[in-house]
Amino acid sequence: MRELTVIEKQEAQGGVVFVAYFAAAYVGTFAASAGFAYGAVEAMTRSKNEIN
């Protein structure tokens, strides 16, 4: 097995960083939409309780 060049090492690290960033963004988007949905349900429930 030959030594990796500096550029190849940077590309490999960049790929790992990109995958990690993409995964974090995906999870973050999911968490944000779940949080938003929870907040909307919470707000609707509160407004119904206040009207009655």
mmCIF entry with sequence, helices, sheets and N, C-alpha, C, O atoms, coordinates in Angstrom:
data_MODEL
# 
_entry.id   MODEL 
# 
_entity.id                         1 
_entity.type                       polymer 
_entity.pdbx_number_of_molecules   1 
# 
_entity_poly.entity_id                      1 
_entity_poly.type                           'polypeptide(L)' 
_entity_poly.nstd_linkage                   no 
_entity_poly.nstd_monomer                   no 
_entity_poly.pdbx_seq_one_letter_code       MRELTVIEKQEAQGGVVFVAYFAAAYVGTFAASAGFAYGAVEAMTRSKNEIN 
_entity_poly.pdbx_seq_one_letter_code_can   MRELTVIEKQEAQGGVVFVAYFAAAYVGTFAASAGFAYGAVEAMTRSKNEIN 
_entity_poly.pdbx_strand_id                 A 
# 
loop_
_entity_poly_seq.entity_id 
_entity_poly_seq.num 
_entity_poly_seq.mon_id 
_entity_poly_seq.hetero 
1 1  MET n 
1 2  ARG n 
1 3  GLU n 
1 4  LEU n 
1 5  THR n 
1 6  VAL n 
1 7  ILE n 
1 8  GLU n 
1 9  LYS n 
1 10 GLN n 
1 11 GLU n 
1 12 ALA n 
1 13 GLN n 
1 14 GLY n 
1 15 GLY n 
1 16 VAL n 
1 17 VAL n 
1 18 PHE n 
1 19 VAL n 
1 20 ALA n 
1 21 TYR n 
1 22 PHE n 
1 23 ALA n 
1 24 ALA n 
1 25 ALA n 
1 26 TYR n 
1 27 VAL n 
1 28 GLY n 
1 29 THR n 
1 30 PHE n 
1 31 ALA n 
1 32 ALA n 
1 33 SER n 
1 34 ALA n 
1 35 GLY n 
1 36 PHE n 
1 37 ALA n 
1 38 TYR n 
1 39 GLY n 
1 40 ALA n 
1 41 VAL n 
1 42 GLU n 
1 43 ALA n 
1 44 MET n 
1 45 THR n 
1 46 ARG n 
1 47 SER n 
1 48 LYS n 
1 49 ASN n 
1 50 GLU n 
1 51 ILE n 
1 52 ASN n 
# 
_struct_asym.id          A 
_struct_asym.entity_id   1 
# 
_struct_conf.conf_type_id            HELX_P 
_struct_conf.id                      HELX_P1 
_struct_conf.pdbx_PDB_helix_id       AA1 
_struct_conf.beg_label_comp_id       VAL 
_struct_conf.beg_label_asym_id       A 
_struct_conf.beg_label_seq_id        6 
_struct_conf.pdbx_beg_PDB_ins_code   ? 
_struct_conf.end_label_comp_id       ILE 
_struct_conf.end_label_asym_id       A 
_struct_conf.end_label_seq_id        51 
_struct_conf.pdbx_end_PDB_ins_code   ? 
_struct_conf.beg_auth_comp_id        VAL 
_struct_conf.beg_auth_asym_id        A 
_struct_conf.beg_auth_seq_id         6 
_struct_conf.end_auth_comp_id        ILE 
_struct_conf.end_auth_asym_id        A 
_struct_conf.end_auth_seq_id         51 
_struct_conf.pdbx_PDB_helix_class    1 
_struct_conf.details                 ? 
_struct_conf.pdbx_PDB_helix_length   46 
# 
_struct_conf_type.id          HELX_P 
_struct_conf_type.criteria    ? 
_struct_conf_type.reference   ? 
# 
loop_
_atom_site.group_PDB 
_atom_site.id 
_atom_site.type_symbol 
_atom_site.label_atom_id 
_atom_site.label_alt_id 
_atom_site.label_comp_id 
_atom_site.label_asym_id 
_atom_site.label_entity_id 
_atom_site.label_seq_id 
_atom_site.pdbx_PDB_ins_code 
_atom_site.Cartn_x 
_atom_site.Cartn_y 
_atom_site.Cartn_z 
_atom_site.occupancy 
_atom_site.B_iso_or_equiv 
_atom_site.pdbx_formal_charge 
_atom_site.auth_seq_id 
_atom_site.auth_comp_id 
_atom_site.auth_asym_id 
_atom_site.auth_atom_id 
_atom_site.pdbx_PDB_model_num 
ATOM 1   N N  . MET A 1 1  ? 0.844   -1.196 0.000  1.00 0.00 ? 1  MET A N  1 
ATOM 2   C CA . MET A 1 1  ? 0.000   0.000  0.000  1.00 0.00 ? 1  MET A CA 1 
ATOM 3   C C  . MET A 1 1  ? 0.883   1.250  0.000  1.00 0.00 ? 1  MET A C  1 
ATOM 4   O O  . MET A 1 1  ? 1.823   1.363  0.786  1.00 0.00 ? 1  MET A O  1 
ATOM 5   N N  . ARG A 1 2  ? 0.564   2.171  -0.884 1.00 0.00 ? 2  ARG A N  1 
ATOM 6   C CA . ARG A 1 2  ? 1.388   3.380  -0.987 1.00 0.00 ? 2  ARG A CA 1 
ATOM 7   C C  . ARG A 1 2  ? 0.923   4.448  -0.004 1.00 0.00 ? 2  ARG A C  1 
ATOM 8   O O  . ARG A 1 2  ? -0.195  4.402  0.511  1.00 0.00 ? 2  ARG A O  1 
ATOM 9   N N  . GLU A 1 3  ? 1.811   5.413  0.244  1.00 0.00 ? 3  GLU A N  1 
ATOM 10  C CA . GLU A 1 3  ? 1.478   6.534  1.130  1.00 0.00 ? 3  GLU A CA 1 
ATOM 11  C C  . GLU A 1 3  ? 0.442   7.434  0.453  1.00 0.00 ? 3  GLU A C  1 
ATOM 12  O O  . GLU A 1 3  ? 0.471   7.627  -0.762 1.00 0.00 ? 3  GLU A O  1 
ATOM 13  N N  . LEU A 1 4  ? -0.451  7.967  1.237  1.00 0.00 ? 4  LEU A N  1 
ATOM 14  C CA . LEU A 1 4  ? -1.389  8.945  0.691  1.00 0.00 ? 4  LEU A CA 1 
ATOM 15  C C  . LEU A 1 4  ? -0.695  10.288 0.558  1.00 0.00 ? 4  LEU A C  1 
ATOM 16  O O  . LEU A 1 4  ? 0.107   10.673 1.410  1.00 0.00 ? 4  LEU A O  1 
ATOM 17  N N  . THR A 1 5  ? -1.009  11.000 -0.517 1.00 0.00 ? 5  THR A N  1 
ATOM 18  C CA . THR A 1 5  ? -0.458  12.349 -0.659 1.00 0.00 ? 5  THR A CA 1 
ATOM 19  C C  . THR A 1 5  ? -1.247  13.299 0.240  1.00 0.00 ? 5  THR A C  1 
ATOM 20  O O  . THR A 1 5  ? -2.313  12.951 0.750  1.00 0.00 ? 5  THR A O  1 
ATOM 21  N N  . VAL A 1 6  ? -0.714  14.481 0.422  1.00 0.00 ? 6  VAL A N  1 
ATOM 22  C CA . VAL A 1 6  ? -1.367  15.484 1.274  1.00 0.00 ? 6  VAL A CA 1 
ATOM 23  C C  . VAL A 1 6  ? -2.753  15.823 0.729  1.00 0.00 ? 6  VAL A C  1 
ATOM 24  O O  . VAL A 1 6  ? -3.713  15.952 1.489  1.00 0.00 ? 6  VAL A O  1 
ATOM 25  N N  . ILE A 1 7  ? -2.847  15.966 -0.586 1.00 0.00 ? 7  ILE A N  1 
ATOM 26  C CA . ILE A 1 7  ? -4.126  16.323 -1.212 1.00 0.00 ? 7  ILE A CA 1 
ATOM 27  C C  . ILE A 1 7  ? -5.153  15.219 -0.974 1.00 0.00 ? 7  ILE A C  1 
ATOM 28  O O  . ILE A 1 7  ? -6.310  15.502 -0.661 1.00 0.00 ? 7  ILE A O  1 
ATOM 29  N N  . GLU A 1 8  ? -4.733  13.968 -1.120 1.00 0.00 ? 8  GLU A N  1 
ATOM 30  C CA . GLU A 1 8  ? -5.644  12.845 -0.886 1.00 0.00 ? 8  GLU A CA 1 
ATOM 31  C C  . GLU A 1 8  ? -6.105  12.803 0.563  1.00 0.00 ? 8  GLU A C  1 
ATOM 32  O O  . GLU A 1 8  ? -7.267  12.506 0.840  1.00 0.00 ? 8  GLU A O  1 
ATOM 33  N N  . LYS A 1 9  ? -5.198  13.099 1.483  1.00 0.00 ? 9  LYS A N  1 
ATOM 34  C CA . LYS A 1 9  ? -5.573  13.141 2.900  1.00 0.00 ? 9  LYS A CA 1 
ATOM 35  C C  . LYS A 1 9  ? -6.607  14.232 3.145  1.00 0.00 ? 9  LYS A C  1 
ATOM 36  O O  . LYS A 1 9  ? -7.586  14.020 3.861  1.00 0.00 ? 9  LYS A O  1 
ATOM 37  N N  . GLN A 1 10 ? -6.386  15.397 2.550  1.00 0.00 ? 10 GLN A N  1 
ATOM 38  C CA . GLN A 1 10 ? -7.327  16.508 2.709  1.00 0.00 ? 10 GLN A CA 1 
ATOM 39  C C  . GLN A 1 10 ? -8.686  16.146 2.114  1.00 0.00 ? 10 GLN A C  1 
ATOM 40  O O  . GLN A 1 10 ? -9.724  16.470 2.692  1.00 0.00 ? 10 GLN A O  1 
ATOM 41  N N  . GLU A 1 11 ? -8.683  15.479 0.971  1.00 0.00 ? 11 GLU A N  1 
ATOM 42  C CA . GLU A 1 11 ? -9.939  15.071 0.346  1.00 0.00 ? 11 GLU A CA 1 
ATOM 43  C C  . GLU A 1 11 ? -10.678 14.073 1.220  1.00 0.00 ? 11 GLU A C  1 
ATOM 44  O O  . GLU A 1 11 ? -11.898 14.148 1.362  1.00 0.00 ? 11 GLU A O  1 
ATOM 45  N N  . ALA A 1 12 ? -9.940  13.140 1.807  1.00 0.00 ? 12 ALA A N  1 
ATOM 46  C CA . ALA A 1 12 ? -10.553 12.139 2.683  1.00 0.00 ? 12 ALA A CA 1 
ATOM 47  C C  . ALA A 1 12 ? -11.157 12.815 3.910  1.00 0.00 ? 12 ALA A C  1 
ATOM 48  O O  . ALA A 1 12 ? -12.284 12.513 4.302  1.00 0.00 ? 12 ALA A O  1 
ATOM 49  N N  . GLN A 1 13 ? -10.398 13.731 4.516  1.00 0.00 ? 13 GLN A N  1 
ATOM 50  C CA . GLN A 1 13 ? -10.903 14.455 5.680  1.00 0.00 ? 13 GLN A CA 1 
ATOM 51  C C  . GLN A 1 13 ? -12.108 15.309 5.293  1.00 0.00 ? 13 GLN A C  1 
ATOM 52  O O  . GLN A 1 13 ? -13.094 15.365 6.027  1.00 0.00 ? 13 GLN A O  1 
ATOM 53  N N  . GLY A 1 14 ? -12.027 15.967 4.150  1.00 0.00 ? 14 GLY A N  1 
ATOM 54  C CA . GLY A 1 14 ? -13.132 16.787 3.664  1.00 0.00 ? 14 GLY A CA 1 
ATOM 55  C C  . GLY A 1 14 ? -14.387 15.958 3.466  1.00 0.00 ? 14 GLY A C  1 
ATOM 56  O O  . GLY A 1 14 ? -15.488 16.410 3.779  1.00 0.00 ? 14 GLY A O  1 
ATOM 57  N N  . GLY A 1 15 ? -14.230 14.750 2.951  1.00 0.00 ? 15 GLY A N  1 
ATOM 58  C CA . GLY A 1 15 ? -15.369 13.855 2.760  1.00 0.00 ? 15 GLY A CA 1 
ATOM 59  C C  . GLY A 1 15 ? -16.013 13.485 4.080  1.00 0.00 ? 15 GLY A C  1 
ATOM 60  O O  . GLY A 1 15 ? -17.238 13.475 4.199  1.00 0.00 ? 15 GLY A O  1 
ATOM 61  N N  . VAL A 1 16 ? -15.187 13.181 5.074  1.00 0.00 ? 16 VAL A N  1 
ATOM 62  C CA . VAL A 1 16 ? -15.706 12.824 6.400  1.00 0.00 ? 16 VAL A CA 1 
ATOM 63  C C  . VAL A 1 16 ? -16.433 14.013 7.010  1.00 0.00 ? 16 VAL A C  1 
ATOM 64  O O  . VAL A 1 16 ? -17.526 13.869 7.557  1.00 0.00 ? 16 VAL A O  1 
ATOM 65  N N  . VAL A 1 17 ? -15.820 15.186 6.912  1.00 0.00 ? 17 VAL A N  1 
ATOM 66  C CA . VAL A 1 17 ? -16.432 16.404 7.453  1.00 0.00 ? 17 VAL A CA 1 
ATOM 67  C C  . VAL A 1 17 ? -17.752 16.678 6.753  1.00 0.00 ? 17 VAL A C  1 
ATOM 68  O O  . VAL A 1 17 ? -18.738 17.032 7.400  1.00 0.00 ? 17 VAL A O  1 
ATOM 69  N N  . PHE A 1 18 ? -17.778 16.515 5.433  1.00 0.00 ? 18 PHE A N  1 
ATOM 70  C CA . PHE A 1 18 ? -18.997 16.760 4.664  1.00 0.00 ? 18 PHE A CA 1 
ATOM 71  C C  . PHE A 1 18 ? -20.112 15.813 5.089  1.00 0.00 ? 18 PHE A C  1 
ATOM 72  O O  . PHE A 1 18 ? -21.251 16.238 5.284  1.00 0.00 ? 18 PHE A O  1 
ATOM 73  N N  . VAL A 1 19 ? -19.787 14.529 5.233  1.00 0.00 ? 19 VAL A N  1 
ATOM 74  C CA . VAL A 1 19 ? -20.787 13.539 5.649  1.00 0.00 ? 19 VAL A CA 1 
ATOM 75  C C  . VAL A 1 19 ? -21.302 13.868 7.045  1.00 0.00 ? 19 VAL A C  1 
ATOM 76  O O  . VAL A 1 19 ? -22.505 13.807 7.299  1.00 0.00 ? 19 VAL A O  1 
ATOM 77  N N  . ALA A 1 20 ? -20.384 14.219 7.953  1.00 0.00 ? 20 ALA A N  1 
ATOM 78  C CA . ALA A 1 20 ? -20.780 14.565 9.320  1.00 0.00 ? 20 ALA A CA 1 
ATOM 79  C C  . ALA A 1 20 ? -21.661 15.809 9.314  1.00 0.00 ? 20 ALA A C  1 
ATOM 80  O O  . ALA A 1 20 ? -22.663 15.869 10.027 1.00 0.00 ? 20 ALA A O  1 
ATOM 81  N N  . TYR A 1 21 ? -21.286 16.803 8.508  1.00 0.00 ? 21 TYR A N  1 
ATOM 82  C CA . TYR A 1 21 ? -22.051 18.052 8.418  1.00 0.00 ? 21 TYR A CA 1 
ATOM 83  C C  . TYR A 1 21 ? -23.433 17.776 7.839  1.00 0.00 ? 21 TYR A C  1 
ATOM 84  O O  . TYR A 1 21 ? -24.436 18.295 8.330  1.00 0.00 ? 21 TYR A O  1 
ATOM 85  N N  . PHE A 1 22 ? -23.479 16.949 6.784  1.00 0.00 ? 22 PHE A N  1 
ATOM 86  C CA . PHE A 1 22 ? -24.746 16.613 6.141  1.00 0.00 ? 22 PHE A CA 1 
ATOM 87  C C  . PHE A 1 22 ? -25.660 15.875 7.113  1.00 0.00 ? 22 PHE A C  1 
ATOM 88  O O  . PHE A 1 22 ? -26.855 16.161 7.186  1.00 0.00 ? 22 PHE A O  1 
ATOM 89  N N  . ALA A 1 23 ? -25.094 14.922 7.863  1.00 0.00 ? 23 ALA A N  1 
ATOM 90  C CA . ALA A 1 23 ? -25.878 14.167 8.850  1.00 0.00 ? 23 ALA A CA 1 
ATOM 91  C C  . ALA A 1 23 ? -26.403 15.100 9.932  1.00 0.00 ? 23 ALA A C  1 
ATOM 92  O O  . ALA A 1 23 ? -27.560 14.995 10.339 1.00 0.00 ? 23 ALA A O  1 
ATOM 93  N N  . ALA A 1 24 ? -25.557 16.009 10.397 1.00 0.00 ? 24 ALA A N  1 
ATOM 94  C CA . ALA A 1 24 ? -25.970 16.960 11.437 1.00 0.00 ? 24 ALA A CA 1 
ATOM 95  C C  . ALA A 1 24 ? -27.077 17.878 10.921 1.00 0.00 ? 24 ALA A C  1 
ATOM 96  O O  . ALA A 1 24 ? -28.033 18.169 11.638 1.00 0.00 ? 24 ALA A O  1 
ATOM 97  N N  . ALA A 1 25 ? -26.943 18.326 9.688  1.00 0.00 ? 25 ALA A N  1 
ATOM 98  C CA . ALA A 1 25 ? -27.960 19.197 9.098  1.00 0.00 ? 25 ALA A CA 1 
ATOM 99  C C  . ALA A 1 25 ? -29.276 18.446 8.944  1.00 0.00 ? 25 ALA A C  1 
ATOM 100 O O  . ALA A 1 25 ? -30.344 19.001 9.200  1.00 0.00 ? 25 ALA A O  1 
ATOM 101 N N  . TYR A 1 26 ? -29.201 17.177 8.525  1.00 0.00 ? 26 TYR A N  1 
ATOM 102 C CA . TYR A 1 26 ? -30.395 16.355 8.341  1.00 0.00 ? 26 TYR A CA 1 
ATOM 103 C C  . TYR A 1 26 ? -31.107 16.148 9.672  1.00 0.00 ? 26 TYR A C  1 
ATOM 104 O O  . TYR A 1 26 ? -32.322 16.323 9.767  1.00 0.00 ? 26 TYR A O  1 
ATOM 105 N N  . VAL A 1 27 ? -30.347 15.774 10.696 1.00 0.00 ? 27 VAL A N  1 
ATOM 106 C CA . VAL A 1 27 ? -30.916 15.564 12.031 1.00 0.00 ? 27 VAL A CA 1 
ATOM 107 C C  . VAL A 1 27 ? -31.455 16.881 12.579 1.00 0.00 ? 27 VAL A C  1 
ATOM 108 O O  . VAL A 1 27 ? -32.525 16.912 13.187 1.00 0.00 ? 27 VAL A O  1 
ATOM 109 N N  . GLY A 1 28 ? -30.717 17.966 12.366 1.00 0.00 ? 28 GLY A N  1 
ATOM 110 C CA . GLY A 1 28 ? -31.144 19.284 12.833 1.00 0.00 ? 28 GLY A CA 1 
ATOM 111 C C  . GLY A 1 28 ? -32.449 19.712 12.194 1.00 0.00 ? 28 GLY A C  1 
ATOM 112 O O  . GLY A 1 28 ? -33.321 20.262 12.868 1.00 0.00 ? 28 GLY A O  1 
ATOM 113 N N  . THR A 1 29 ? -32.592 19.464 10.898 1.00 0.00 ? 29 THR A N  1 
ATOM 114 C CA . THR A 1 29 ? -33.829 19.804 10.186 1.00 0.00 ? 29 THR A CA 1 
ATOM 115 C C  . THR A 1 29 ? -34.990 18.996 10.742 1.00 0.00 ? 29 THR A C  1 
ATOM 116 O O  . THR A 1 29 ? -36.080 19.523 10.962 1.00 0.00 ? 29 THR A O  1 
ATOM 117 N N  . PHE A 1 30 ? -34.743 17.705 10.969 1.00 0.00 ? 30 PHE A N  1 
ATOM 118 C CA . PHE A 1 30 ? -35.783 16.832 11.516 1.00 0.00 ? 30 PHE A CA 1 
ATOM 119 C C  . PHE A 1 30 ? -36.195 17.305 12.907 1.00 0.00 ? 30 PHE A C  1 
ATOM 120 O O  . PHE A 1 30 ? -37.384 17.374 13.219 1.00 0.00 ? 30 PHE A O  1 
ATOM 121 N N  . ALA A 1 31 ? -35.207 17.631 13.740 1.00 0.00 ? 31 ALA A N  1 
ATOM 122 C CA . ALA A 1 31 ? -35.483 18.096 15.105 1.00 0.00 ? 31 ALA A CA 1 
ATOM 123 C C  . ALA A 1 31 ? -36.247 19.412 15.076 1.00 0.00 ? 31 ALA A C  1 
ATOM 124 O O  . ALA A 1 31 ? -37.170 19.610 15.867 1.00 0.00 ? 31 ALA A O  1 
ATOM 125 N N  . ALA A 1 32 ? -35.875 20.309 14.176 1.00 0.00 ? 32 ALA A N  1 
ATOM 126 C CA . ALA A 1 32 ? -36.547 21.606 14.074 1.00 0.00 ? 32 ALA A CA 1 
ATOM 127 C C  . ALA A 1 32 ? -38.000 21.429 13.655 1.00 0.00 ? 32 ALA A C  1 
ATOM 128 O O  . ALA A 1 32 ? -38.886 22.069 14.222 1.00 0.00 ? 32 ALA A O  1 
ATOM 129 N N  . SER A 1 33 ? -38.259 20.569 12.670 1.00 0.00 ? 33 SER A N  1 
ATOM 130 C CA . SER A 1 33 ? -39.635 20.366 12.218 1.00 0.00 ? 33 SER A CA 1 
ATOM 131 C C  . SER A 1 33 ? -40.463 19.664 13.291 1.00 0.00 ? 33 SER A C  1 
ATOM 132 O O  . SER A 1 33 ? -41.645 19.965 13.463 1.00 0.00 ? 33 SER A O  1 
ATOM 133 N N  . ALA A 1 34 ? -39.846 18.732 14.009 1.00 0.00 ? 34 ALA A N  1 
ATOM 134 C CA . ALA A 1 34 ? -40.547 18.059 15.105 1.00 0.00 ? 34 ALA A CA 1 
ATOM 135 C C  . ALA A 1 34 ? -40.854 19.053 16.216 1.00 0.00 ? 34 ALA A C  1 
ATOM 136 O O  . ALA A 1 34 ? -41.951 19.046 16.775 1.00 0.00 ? 34 ALA A O  1 
ATOM 137 N N  . GLY A 1 35 ? -39.891 19.905 16.537 1.00 0.00 ? 35 GLY A N  1 
ATOM 138 C CA . GLY A 1 35 ? -40.086 20.932 17.558 1.00 0.00 ? 35 GLY A CA 1 
ATOM 139 C C  . GLY A 1 35 ? -41.161 21.922 17.152 1.00 0.00 ? 35 GLY A C  1 
ATOM 140 O O  . GLY A 1 35 ? -41.967 22.345 17.981 1.00 0.00 ? 35 GLY A O  1 
ATOM 141 N N  . PHE A 1 36 ? -41.174 22.292 15.881 1.00 0.00 ? 36 PHE A N  1 
ATOM 142 C CA . PHE A 1 36 ? -42.177 23.230 15.377 1.00 0.00 ? 36 PHE A CA 1 
ATOM 143 C C  . PHE A 1 36 ? -43.568 22.616 15.462 1.00 0.00 ? 36 PHE A C  1 
ATOM 144 O O  . PHE A 1 36 ? -44.519 23.274 15.884 1.00 0.00 ? 36 PHE A O  1 
ATOM 145 N N  . ALA A 1 37 ? -43.683 21.345 15.056 1.00 0.00 ? 37 ALA A N  1 
ATOM 146 C CA . ALA A 1 37 ? -44.973 20.650 15.118 1.00 0.00 ? 37 ALA A CA 1 
ATOM 147 C C  . ALA A 1 37 ? -45.455 20.553 16.560 1.00 0.00 ? 37 ALA A C  1 
ATOM 148 O O  . ALA A 1 37 ? -46.633 20.767 16.844 1.00 0.00 ? 37 ALA A O  1 
ATOM 149 N N  . TYR A 1 38 ? -44.538 20.229 17.469 1.00 0.00 ? 38 TYR A N  1 
ATOM 150 C CA . TYR A 1 38 ? -44.884 20.140 18.890 1.00 0.00 ? 38 TYR A CA 1 
ATOM 151 C C  . TYR A 1 38 ? -45.357 21.497 19.393 1.00 0.00 ? 38 TYR A C  1 
ATOM 152 O O  . TYR A 1 38 ? -46.357 21.586 20.105 1.00 0.00 ? 38 TYR A O  1 
ATOM 153 N N  . GLY A 1 39 ? -44.639 22.551 19.022 1.00 0.00 ? 39 GLY A N  1 
ATOM 154 C CA . GLY A 1 39 ? -45.002 23.906 19.436 1.00 0.00 ? 39 GLY A CA 1 
ATOM 155 C C  . GLY A 1 39 ? -46.368 24.310 18.905 1.00 0.00 ? 39 GLY A C  1 
ATOM 156 O O  . GLY A 1 39 ? -47.148 24.947 19.614 1.00 0.00 ? 39 GLY A O  1 
ATOM 157 N N  . ALA A 1 40 ? -46.661 23.945 17.665 1.00 0.00 ? 40 ALA A N  1 
ATOM 158 C CA . ALA A 1 40 ? -47.953 24.285 17.064 1.00 0.00 ? 40 ALA A CA 1 
ATOM 159 C C  . ALA A 1 40 ? -49.089 23.567 17.786 1.00 0.00 ? 40 ALA A C  1 
ATOM 160 O O  . ALA A 1 40 ? -50.122 24.170 18.076 1.00 0.00 ? 40 ALA A O  1 
ATOM 161 N N  . VAL A 1 41 ? -48.900 22.285 18.074 1.00 0.00 ? 41 VAL A N  1 
ATOM 162 C CA . VAL A 1 41 ? -49.920 21.513 18.798 1.00 0.00 ? 41 VAL A CA 1 
ATOM 163 C C  . VAL A 1 41 ? -50.117 22.089 20.194 1.00 0.00 ? 41 VAL A C  1 
ATOM 164 O O  . VAL A 1 41 ? -51.245 22.229 20.667 1.00 0.00 ? 41 VAL A O  1 
ATOM 165 N N  . GLU A 1 42 ? -49.014 22.418 20.842 1.00 0.00 ? 42 GLU A N  1 
ATOM 166 C CA . GLU A 1 42 ? -49.057 23.006 22.182 1.00 0.00 ? 42 GLU A CA 1 
ATOM 167 C C  . GLU A 1 42 ? -49.841 24.317 22.169 1.00 0.00 ? 42 GLU A C  1 
ATOM 168 O O  . GLU A 1 42 ? -50.686 24.551 23.033 1.00 0.00 ? 42 GLU A O  1 
ATOM 169 N N  . ALA A 1 43 ? -49.556 25.170 21.183 1.00 0.00 ? 43 ALA A N  1 
ATOM 170 C CA . ALA A 1 43 ? -50.227 26.468 21.071 1.00 0.00 ? 43 ALA A CA 1 
ATOM 171 C C  . ALA A 1 43 ? -51.721 26.286 20.808 1.00 0.00 ? 43 ALA A C  1 
ATOM 172 O O  . ALA A 1 43 ? -52.543 26.994 21.389 1.00 0.00 ? 43 ALA A O  1 
ATOM 173 N N  . MET A 1 44 ? -52.074 25.344 19.938 1.00 0.00 ? 44 MET A N  1 
ATOM 174 C CA . MET A 1 44 ? -53.491 25.095 19.634 1.00 0.00 ? 44 MET A CA 1 
ATOM 175 C C  . MET A 1 44 ? -54.215 24.590 20.873 1.00 0.00 ? 44 MET A C  1 
ATOM 176 O O  . MET A 1 44 ? -55.342 24.998 21.152 1.00 0.00 ? 44 MET A O  1 
ATOM 177 N N  . THR A 1 45 ? -53.565 23.706 21.611 1.00 0.00 ? 45 THR A N  1 
ATOM 178 C CA . THR A 1 45 ? -54.175 23.157 22.825 1.00 0.00 ? 45 THR A CA 1 
ATOM 179 C C  . THR A 1 45 ? -54.397 24.268 23.844 1.00 0.00 ? 45 THR A C  1 
ATOM 180 O O  . THR A 1 45 ? -55.448 24.333 24.482 1.00 0.00 ? 45 THR A O  1 
ATOM 181 N N  . ARG A 1 46 ? -53.411 25.136 23.995 1.00 0.00 ? 46 ARG A N  1 
ATOM 182 C CA . ARG A 1 46 ? -53.529 26.250 24.944 1.00 0.00 ? 46 ARG A CA 1 
ATOM 183 C C  . ARG A 1 46 ? -54.657 27.182 24.548 1.00 0.00 ? 46 ARG A C  1 
ATOM 184 O O  . ARG A 1 46 ? -55.448 27.585 25.400 1.00 0.00 ? 46 ARG A O  1 
ATOM 185 N N  . SER A 1 47 ? -54.749 27.536 23.264 1.00 0.00 ? 47 SER A N  1 
ATOM 186 C CA . SER A 1 47 ? -55.777 28.477 22.823 1.00 0.00 ? 47 SER A CA 1 
ATOM 187 C C  . SER A 1 47 ? -57.173 27.874 23.007 1.00 0.00 ? 47 SER A C  1 
ATOM 188 O O  . SER A 1 47 ? -58.111 28.594 23.348 1.00 0.00 ? 47 SER A O  1 
ATOM 189 N N  . LYS A 1 48 ? -57.320 26.579 22.788 1.00 0.00 ? 48 LYS A N  1 
ATOM 190 C CA . LYS A 1 48 ? -58.614 25.922 23.016 1.00 0.00 ? 48 LYS A CA 1 
ATOM 191 C C  . LYS A 1 48 ? -58.986 25.981 24.489 1.00 0.00 ? 48 LYS A C  1 
ATOM 192 O O  . LYS A 1 48 ? -60.140 26.237 24.833 1.00 0.00 ? 48 LYS A O  1 
ATOM 193 N N  . ASN A 1 49 ? -58.009 25.744 25.358 1.00 0.00 ? 49 ASN A N  1 
ATOM 194 C CA . ASN A 1 49 ? -58.267 25.760 26.798 1.00 0.00 ? 49 ASN A CA 1 
ATOM 195 C C  . ASN A 1 49 ? -58.633 27.161 27.273 1.00 0.00 ? 49 ASN A C  1 
ATOM 196 O O  . ASN A 1 49 ? -59.459 27.311 28.173 1.00 0.00 ? 49 ASN A O  1 
ATOM 197 N N  . GLU A 1 50 ? -58.028 28.188 26.681 1.00 0.00 ? 50 GLU A N  1 
ATOM 198 C CA . GLU A 1 50 ? -58.303 29.566 27.094 1.00 0.00 ? 50 GLU A CA 1 
ATOM 199 C C  . GLU A 1 50 ? -59.683 30.014 26.642 1.00 0.00 ? 50 GLU A C  1 
ATOM 200 O O  . GLU A 1 50 ? -60.333 30.795 27.336 1.00 0.00 ? 50 GLU A O  1 
ATOM 201 N N  . ILE A 1 51 ? -60.141 29.535 25.491 1.00 0.00 ? 51 ILE A N  1 
ATOM 202 C CA . ILE A 1 51 ? -61.458 29.929 24.966 1.00 0.00 ? 51 ILE A CA 1 
ATOM 203 C C  . ILE A 1 51 ? -62.565 29.377 25.863 1.00 0.00 ? 51 ILE A C  1 
ATOM 204 O O  . ILE A 1 51 ? -63.524 30.083 26.174 1.00 0.00 ? 51 ILE A O  1 
ATOM 205 N N  . ASN A 1 52 ? -62.434 28.133 26.272 1.00 0.00 ? 52 ASN A N  1 
ATOM 206 C CA . ASN A 1 52 ? -63.483 27.495 27.089 1.00 0.00 ? 52 ASN A CA 1 
ATOM 207 C C  . ASN A 1 52 ? -63.544 28.081 28.485 1.00 0.00 ? 52 ASN A C  1 
ATOM 208 O O  . ASN A 1 52 ? -64.368 27.658 29.296 1.00 0.00 ? 52 ASN A O  1 
# 
